[in-house]
């Protein structure tokens, strides 16, 4: 599943379909199906698996970042 846009996963009030998308991700994970979630899908997957999603203390993480050398 790949989703993206101006919606926010935190709270879920920005789009009524977010709850259904999160439920679908939770079902796929519970059924041990393959799940690819990026962008907005990543925090939805985290919440569907029982994780907590919150805004970053230093603001949004945007753009390219070095993650390893």
C-alpha positions, 0 to 999 in steps of 0.5 A: 500500500502506498499512500500520500498527501497532505493528510496527517496520521496523528489524530486521523481527523484530516481524512475519513478514510484513514481509519479504514486504511489503518484497519486494512494495514492491521489486517494485512500485518496480522495475516502475515501478508506482505506490507509496503508502506511509505510516506503517510503509509508508514505512520499508519502501519506503525499505529496499526501495529500498536505503535505511537506516532507523534510530531517530531520535537524538532519539526518535520523531517523533510528532504534527503538525509544521510542515514549511514556512511 
